[in-house]
Amino acid sequence: MAKRKCVTCEDCYFKCNMLCALDLAEPCPTFRHVDKGLRPENQLTFVFRTERTRSAYAFPPPSMAGR
């Protein structure tokens, strides 16, 4: 297994630019590495599946008898 480098608050963009107001023992969820700046991590792209040929839950057509 490859060893992961432990991140600390000292590696955070906000802490290095004196923008952090938190006093935590570990990096917070808003951690951004100082080398990357404020650019967020890449997210997975959403891929649409092909259209279904049949409805999973088909509703009956509206009837005109009640009018």
Biopython code that builds the backbone (N, CA, C, O; Angstrom):
import numpy as np
from Bio.PDB.StructureBuilder import StructureBuilder

atoms = [
    (1, "MET", "N", (0.835, -1.187, 0.000)),
    (1, "MET", "CA", (0.000, 0.000, 0.000)),
    (1, "MET", "C", (0.878, 1.248, 0.000)),
    (1, "MET", "O", (1.924, 1.297, 0.647)),
    (2, "ALA", "N", (0.433, 2.227, -0.725)),
    (2, "ALA", "CA", (1.164, 3.493, -0.758)),
    (2, "ALA", "C", (0.791, 4.314, 0.471)),
    (2, "ALA", "O", (-0.368, 4.344, 0.884)),
    (3, "LYS", "N", (1.776, 4.971, 1.043)),
    (3, "LYS", "CA", (1.497, 5.801, 2.212)),
    (3, "LYS", "C", (0.905, 7.125, 1.768)),
    (3, "LYS", "O", (1.378, 7.740, 0.813)),
    (4, "ARG", "N", (-0.122, 7.553, 2.462)),
    (4, "ARG", "CA", (-0.747, 8.842, 2.177)),
    (4, "ARG", "C", (-0.073, 9.908, 3.005)),
    (4, "ARG", "O", (0.244, 9.702, 4.176)),
    (5, "LYS", "N", (0.137, 11.027, 2.396)),
    (5, "LYS", "CA", (0.735, 12.146, 3.105)),
    (5, "LYS", "C", (-0.348, 12.791, 3.973)),
    (5, "LYS", "O", (-1.417, 13.147, 3.478)),
    (6, "CYS", "N", (-0.069, 12.937, 5.244)),
    (6, "CYS", "CA", (-1.029, 13.552, 6.155)),
    (6, "CYS", "C", (-1.088, 15.056, 5.900)),
    (6, "CYS", "O", (-0.060, 15.731, 5.842)),
    (7, "VAL", "N", (-2.285, 15.557, 5.752)),
    (7, "VAL", "CA", (-2.448, 16.995, 5.565)),
    (7, "VAL", "C", (-2.716, 17.641, 6.912)),
    (7, "VAL", "O", (-3.363, 17.055, 7.779)),
    (8, "THR", "N", (-2.225, 18.824, 7.072)),
    (8, "THR", "CA", (-2.440, 19.580, 8.300)),
    (8, "THR", "C", (-3.009, 20.942, 7.938)),
    (8, "THR", "O", (-3.064, 21.317, 6.767)),
    (9, "CYS", "N", (-3.421, 21.657, 8.935)),
    (9, "CYS", "CA", (-3.931, 23.008, 8.707)),
    (9, "CYS", "C", (-2.846, 23.925, 8.144)),
    (9, "CYS", "O", (-3.151, 24.917, 7.483)),
    (10, "GLU", "N", (-1.578, 23.593, 8.405)),
    (10, "GLU", "CA", (-0.473, 24.405, 7.897)),
    (10, "GLU", "C", (-0.375, 24.313, 6.371)),
    (10, "GLU", "O", (0.237, 25.179, 5.745)),
    (11, "ASP", "N", (-0.970, 23.274, 5.760)),
    (11, "ASP", "CA", (-0.970, 23.097, 4.312)),
    (11, "ASP", "C", (-2.179, 23.756, 3.651)),
    (11, "ASP", "O", (-2.304, 23.729, 2.427)),
    (12, "CYS", "N", (-3.060, 24.342, 4.442)),
    (12, "CYS", "CA", (-4.310, 24.897, 3.927)),
    (12, "CYS", "C", (-4.121, 26.307, 3.372)),
    (12, "CYS", "O", (-3.390, 27.122, 3.935)),
    (13, "TYR", "N", (-4.792, 26.571, 2.266)),
    (13, "TYR", "CA", (-4.754, 27.892, 1.626)),
    (13, "TYR", "C", (-5.220, 28.972, 2.592)),
    (13, "TYR", "O", (-4.598, 30.030, 2.692)),
    (14, "PHE", "N", (-6.305, 28.711, 3.296)),
    (14, "PHE", "CA", (-6.883, 29.707, 4.197)),
    (14, "PHE", "C", (-5.948, 30.025, 5.366)),
    (14, "PHE", "O", (-5.809, 31.183, 5.759)),
    (15, "LYS", "N", (-5.311, 28.994, 5.915)),
    (15, "LYS", "CA", (-4.392, 29.197, 7.035)),
    (15, "LYS", "C", (-3.149, 29.972, 6.585)),
    (15, "LYS", "O", (-2.683, 30.859, 7.300)),
    (16, "CYS", "N", (-2.614, 29.644, 5.412)),
    (16, "CYS", "CA", (-1.403, 30.304, 4.911)),
    (16, "CYS", "C", (-1.644, 31.765, 4.550)),
    (16, "CYS", "O", (-0.717, 32.575, 4.593)),
    (17, "ASN", "N", (-2.880, 32.109, 4.196)),
    (17, "ASN", "CA", (-3.216, 33.481, 3.834)),
    (17, "ASN", "C", (-3.941, 34.211, 4.965)),
    (17, "ASN", "O", (-4.556, 35.256, 4.753)),
    (18, "MET", "N", (-3.858, 33.639, 6.171)),
    (18, "MET", "CA", (-4.470, 34.200, 7.381)),
    (18, "MET", "C", (-5.961, 34.489, 7.205)),
    (18, "MET", "O", (-6.462, 35.520, 7.654)),
    (19, "LEU", "N", (-6.656, 33.569, 6.550)),
    (19, "LEU", "CA", (-8.098, 33.693, 6.340)),
    (19, "LEU", "C", (-8.893, 32.718, 7.202)),
    (19, "LEU", "O", (-10.123, 32.757, 7.201)),
    (20, "CYS", "N", (-8.213, 31.852, 7.930)),
    (20, "CYS", "CA", (-8.889, 30.843, 8.740)),
    (20, "CYS", "C", (-9.175, 31.388, 10.130)),
    (20, "CYS", "O", (-8.300, 31.969, 10.772)),
    (21, "ALA", "N", (-10.402, 31.198, 10.589)),
    (21, "ALA", "CA", (-10.786, 31.646, 11.925)),
    (21, "ALA", "C", (-11.041, 30.467, 12.853)),
    (21, "ALA", "O", (-11.488, 30.652, 13.985)),
    (22, "LEU", "N", (-10.758, 29.246, 12.376)),
    (22, "LEU", "CA", (-11.038, 28.052, 13.163)),
    (22, "LEU", "C", (-9.805, 27.596, 13.914)),
    (22, "LEU", "O", (-8.676, 27.794, 13.465)),
    (23, "ASP", "N", (-10.035, 26.979, 15.070)),
    (23, "ASP", "CA", (-8.951, 26.412, 15.864)),
    (23, "ASP", "C", (-9.292, 24.947, 16.092)),
    (23, "ASP", "O", (-9.796, 24.569, 17.150)),
    (24, "LEU", "N", (-9.009, 24.128, 15.080)),
    (24, "LEU", "CA", (-9.359, 22.713, 15.126)),
    (24, "LEU", "C", (-8.106, 21.853, 15.211)),
    (24, "LEU", "O", (-7.005, 22.303, 14.892)),
    (25, "ALA", "N", (-8.287, 20.611, 15.646)),
    (25, "ALA", "CA", (-7.171, 19.673, 15.743)),
    (25, "ALA", "C", (-6.842, 19.028, 14.398)),
    (25, "ALA", "O", (-5.744, 18.499, 14.224)),
    (26, "GLU", "N", (-7.761, 19.063, 13.460)),
    (26, "GLU", "CA", (-7.560, 18.447, 12.145)),
    (26, "GLU", "C", (-8.111, 19.374, 11.065)),
    (26, "GLU", "O", (-8.892, 20.278, 11.364)),
    (27, "PRO", "N", (-7.710, 19.156, 9.813)),
    (27, "PRO", "CA", (-8.215, 20.014, 8.733)),
    (27, "PRO", "C", (-9.740, 19.936, 8.614)),
    (27, "PRO", "O", (-10.331, 18.873, 8.804)),
    (28, "CYS", "N", (-10.355, 21.053, 8.303)),
    (28, "CYS", "CA", (-11.821, 21.121, 8.199)),
    (28, "CYS", "C", (-12.274, 20.698, 6.798)),
    (28, "CYS", "O", (-11.432, 20.507, 5.920)),
    (29, "PRO", "N", (-13.579, 20.548, 6.568)),
    (29, "PRO", "CA", (-14.092, 20.137, 5.259)),
    (29, "PRO", "C", (-13.801, 21.149, 4.143)),
    (29, "PRO", "O", (-13.846, 20.785, 2.967)),
    (30, "THR", "N", (-13.511, 22.384, 4.478)),
    (30, "THR", "CA", (-13.226, 23.390, 3.447)),
    (30, "THR", "C", (-11.743, 23.443, 3.092)),
    (30, "THR", "O", (-11.307, 24.387, 2.434)),
    (31, "PHE", "N", (-10.964, 22.456, 3.511)),
    (31, "PHE", "CA", (-9.520, 22.424, 3.270)),
    (31, "PHE", "C", (-9.214, 22.523, 1.773)),
    (31, "PHE", "O", (-9.772, 21.773, 0.971)),
    (32, "ARG", "N", (-8.335, 23.441, 1.403)),
    (32, "ARG", "CA", (-7.809, 23.565, 0.043)),
    (32, "ARG", "C", (-6.293, 23.624, 0.163)),
    (32, "ARG", "O", (-5.761, 24.436, 0.921)),
    (33, "HIS", "N", (-5.605, 22.786, -0.566)),
    (33, "HIS", "CA", (-4.150, 22.777, -0.480)),
    (33, "HIS", "C", (-3.597, 24.089, -1.006)),
    (33, "HIS", "O", (-4.084, 24.617, -2.006)),
    (34, "VAL", "N", (-2.591, 24.612, -0.340)),
    (34, "VAL", "CA", (-2.037, 25.921, -0.664)),
    (34, "VAL", "C", (-1.479, 25.962, -2.088)),
    (34, "VAL", "O", (-1.520, 27.012, -2.728)),
    (35, "ASP", "N", (-0.959, 24.841, -2.595)),
    (35, "ASP", "CA", (-0.407, 24.811, -3.946)),
    (35, "ASP", "C", (-1.479, 24.905, -5.027)),
    (35, "ASP", "O", (-1.211, 25.392, -6.125)),
    (36, "LYS", "N", (-2.683, 24.446, -4.725)),
    (36, "LYS", "CA", (-3.767, 24.456, -5.709)),
    (36, "LYS", "C", (-4.609, 25.721, -5.647)),
    (36, "LYS", "O", (-5.405, 25.973, -6.551)),
    (37, "GLY", "N", (-4.453, 26.511, -4.611)),
    (37, "GLY", "CA", (-5.256, 27.721, -4.472)),
    (37, "GLY", "C", (-6.693, 27.384, -4.135)),
    (37, "GLY", "O", (-6.952, 26.402, -3.439)),
    (38, "LEU", "N", (-7.634, 28.187, -4.620)),
    (38, "LEU", "CA", (-9.042, 27.968, -4.300)),
    (38, "LEU", "C", (-9.757, 27.067, -5.298)),
    (38, "LEU", "O", (-10.964, 26.852, -5.183)),
    (39, "ARG", "N", (-9.030, 26.542, -6.273)),
    (39, "ARG", "CA", (-9.643, 25.667, -7.270)),
    (39, "ARG", "C", (-10.129, 24.385, -6.584)),
    (39, "ARG", "O", (-9.324, 23.694, -5.959)),
    (40, "PRO", "N", (-11.415, 24.049, -6.679)),
    (40, "PRO", "CA", (-11.918, 22.840, -6.018)),
    (40, "PRO", "C", (-11.437, 21.581, -6.736)),
    (40, "PRO", "O", (-10.980, 21.641, -7.878)),
    (41, "GLU", "N", (-11.543, 20.459, -6.066)),
    (41, "GLU", "CA", (-11.159, 19.172, -6.651)),
    (41, "GLU", "C", (-12.061, 18.865, -7.835)),
    (41, "GLU", "O", (-13.198, 19.332, -7.894)),
    (42, "ASN", "N", (-11.553, 18.078, -8.778)),
    (42, "ASN", "CA", (-12.363, 17.656, -9.916)),
    (42, "ASN", "C", (-13.468, 16.731, -9.440)),
    (42, "ASN", "O", (-13.262, 15.886, -8.568)),
    (43, "GLN", "N", (-14.645, 16.906, -10.027)),
    (43, "GLN", "CA", (-15.773, 16.063, -9.669)),
    (43, "GLN", "C", (-16.057, 15.103, -10.814)),
    (43, "GLN", "O", (-15.660, 15.344, -11.954)),
    (44, "LEU", "N", (-16.741, 14.025, -10.503)),
    (44, "LEU", "CA", (-17.122, 13.077, -11.526)),
    (44, "LEU", "C", (-18.115, 13.727, -12.481)),
    (44, "LEU", "O", (-18.926, 14.556, -12.067)),
    (45, "THR", "N", (-18.054, 13.358, -13.742)),
    (45, "THR", "CA", (-19.007, 13.889, -14.709)),
    (45, "THR", "C", (-20.255, 13.020, -14.702)),
    (45, "THR", "O", (-20.182, 11.809, -14.495)),
    (46, "PHE", "N", (-21.385, 13.643, -14.928)),
    (46, "PHE", "CA", (-22.654, 12.930, -14.960)),
    (46, "PHE", "C", (-22.919, 12.479, -16.384)),
    (46, "PHE", "O", (-22.913, 13.293, -17.308)),
    (47, "VAL", "N", (-23.151, 11.185, -16.567)),
    (47, "VAL", "CA", (-23.414, 10.630, -17.890)),
    (47, "VAL", "C", (-24.841, 10.122, -17.905)),
    (47, "VAL", "O", (-25.223, 9.288, -17.084)),
    (48, "PHE", "N", (-25.633, 10.633, -18.852)),
    (48, "PHE", "CA", (-27.015, 10.193, -18.973)),
    (48, "PHE", "C", (-27.057, 8.813, -19.612)),
    (48, "PHE", "O", (-26.310, 8.521, -20.547)),
    (49, "ARG", "N", (-27.927, 7.985, -19.101)),
    (49, "ARG", "CA", (-28.128, 6.675, -19.709)),
    (49, "ARG", "C", (-29.053, 6.820, -20.908)),
    (49, "ARG", "O", (-29.708, 7.849, -21.072)),
    (50, "THR", "N", (-29.104, 5.813, -21.726)),
    (50, "THR", "CA", (-30.008, 5.849, -22.878)),
    (50, "THR", "C", (-31.443, 5.863, -22.378)),
    (50, "THR", "O", (-31.739, 5.384, -21.283)),
    (51, "GLU", "N", (-32.317, 6.409, -23.183)),
    (51, "GLU", "CA", (-33.719, 6.519, -22.801)),
    (51, "GLU", "C", (-34.353, 5.142, -22.712)),
    (51, "GLU", "O", (-34.038, 4.252, -23.502)),
    (52, "ARG", "N", (-35.238, 4.973, -21.757)),
    (52, "ARG", "CA", (-35.917, 3.691, -21.608)),
    (52, "ARG", "C", (-36.983, 3.540, -22.667)),
    (52, "ARG", "O", (-37.625, 4.514, -23.059)),
    (53, "THR", "N", (-37.169, 2.331, -23.126)),
    (53, "THR", "CA", (-38.211, 2.077, -24.120)),
    (53, "THR", "C", (-39.555, 1.822, -23.454)),
    (53, "THR", "O", (-40.606, 2.005, -24.069)),
    (54, "ARG", "N", (-39.517, 1.396, -22.185)),
    (54, "ARG", "CA", (-40.753, 1.172, -21.442)),
    (54, "ARG", "C", (-40.675, 1.926, -20.128)),
    (54, "ARG", "O", (-39.604, 2.055, -19.535)),
    (55, "SER", "N", (-41.789, 2.410, -19.691)),
    (55, "SER", "CA", (-41.829, 3.122, -18.413)),
    (55, "SER", "C", (-41.759, 2.122, -17.269)),
    (55, "SER", "O", (-42.348, 1.043, -17.335)),
    (56, "ALA", "N", (-41.050, 2.481, -16.248)),
    (56, "ALA", "CA", (-40.995, 1.613, -15.074)),
    (56, "ALA", "C", (-42.334, 1.617, -14.345)),
    (56, "ALA", "O", (-42.793, 0.578, -13.872)),
    (57, "TYR", "N", (-42.951, 2.779, -14.258)),
    (57, "TYR", "CA", (-44.255, 2.910, -13.613)),
    (57, "TYR", "C", (-45.166, 3.676, -14.559)),
    (57, "TYR", "O", (-45.126, 4.905, -14.616)),
    (58, "ALA", "N", (-45.978, 2.949, -15.293)),
    (58, "ALA", "CA", (-46.876, 3.586, -16.259)),
    (58, "ALA", "C", (-48.207, 3.904, -15.577)),
    (58, "ALA", "O", (-48.787, 3.049, -14.908)),
    (59, "PHE", "N", (-48.675, 5.112, -15.748)),
    (59, "PHE", "CA", (-49.970, 5.515, -15.226)),
    (59, "PHE", "C", (-51.003, 5.347, -16.331)),
    (59, "PHE", "O", (-50.689, 5.527, -17.508)),
    (60, "PRO", "N", (-52.234, 5.002, -15.960)),
    (60, "PRO", "CA", (-53.267, 4.851, -16.991)),
    (60, "PRO", "C", (-53.587, 6.210, -17.625)),
    (60, "PRO", "O", (-53.452, 7.245, -16.972)),
    (61, "PRO", "N", (-54.007, 6.208, -18.881)),
    (61, "PRO", "CA", (-54.335, 7.480, -19.532)),
    (61, "PRO", "C", (-55.570, 8.095, -18.871)),
    (61, "PRO", "O", (-56.415, 7.365, -18.353)),
    (62, "PRO", "N", (-55.685, 9.401, -18.882)),
    (62, "PRO", "CA", (-56.850, 10.039, -18.256)),
    (62, "PRO", "C", (-58.131, 9.683, -19.017)),
    (62, "PRO", "O", (-58.154, 9.651, -20.248)),
    (63, "SER", "N", (-59.177, 9.420, -18.263)),
    (63, "SER", "CA", (-60.449, 9.077, -18.914)),
    (63, "SER", "C", (-61.315, 10.320, -19.014)),
    (63, "SER", "O", (-61.285, 11.182, -18.136)),
    (64, "MET", "N", (-62.064, 10.404, -20.056)),
    (64, "MET", "CA", (-62.963, 11.543, -20.298)),
    (64, "MET", "C", (-64.374, 11.238, -19.788)),
    (64, "MET", "O", (-65.259, 12.082, -19.930)),
    (65, "ALA", "N", (-64.618, 10.046, -19.192)),
    (65, "ALA", "CA", (-65.958, 9.649, -18.753)),
    (65, "ALA", "C", (-66.458, 10.478, -17.583)),
    (65, "ALA", "O", (-67.667, 10.670, -17.447)),
    (66, "GLY", "N", (-65.576, 10.968, -16.743)),
    (66, "GLY", "CA", (-65.995, 11.710, -15.547)),
    (66, "GLY", "C", (-66.401, 13.140, -15.831)),
    (66, "GLY", "O", (-66.843, 13.820, -14.905)),
    (67, "ARG", "N", (-66.285, 13.631, -17.022)),
    (67, "ARG", "CA", (-66.601, 15.033, -17.318)),
    (67, "ARG", "C", (-67.959, 15.241, -17.817)),
    (67, "ARG", "O", (-68.345, 16.374, -18.101)),
]
sb = StructureBuilder()
sb.init_structure("model")
sb.init_model(0)
sb.init_chain("A")
sb.init_seg("    ")
for serial, (resi, resn, name, xyz) in enumerate(atoms, 1):
    if name == "N":
        sb.init_residue(resn, " ", resi, " ")
    sb.init_atom(name, np.array(xyz, "f"), 0.0, 1.0, " ", f" {name:<3s}", serial, name[0])
structure = sb.get_structure()
